[in-house]
Amino acid sequence: MLSGTVPSQRANVFARNERTLRIFGEYTTSRSYEFPVDAAPGDYFTMWYAIELQQSPPILVEIPDDITAVESLGVASDAGTPDSGE
């Protein structure tokens, strides 16, 4: 899961896996985003958001090799299973 916030109430958020070239994303109406991505340790993602017709500068993020590093960032290692176990 990739999650975070953008500076506008409404925005499209995108993430492109640079290894597979697959693009993931979602439209947010609350500034917060959270969406699943297919990734392997060491993959790089280019991320950006769009507000109406304006696009943010892209940033490059890396999926850590160590799953404990992901957990320390607040990302669950269970690939997004809800707390209720459903």
Secondary structure by P-SEA (a helix, b strand, c coil): cccccccccbbbbbbbcccccccccccccccbbbbbbbccccbbbbbbcccccccccbbbbbccccaaaaaaaccccccccccccc
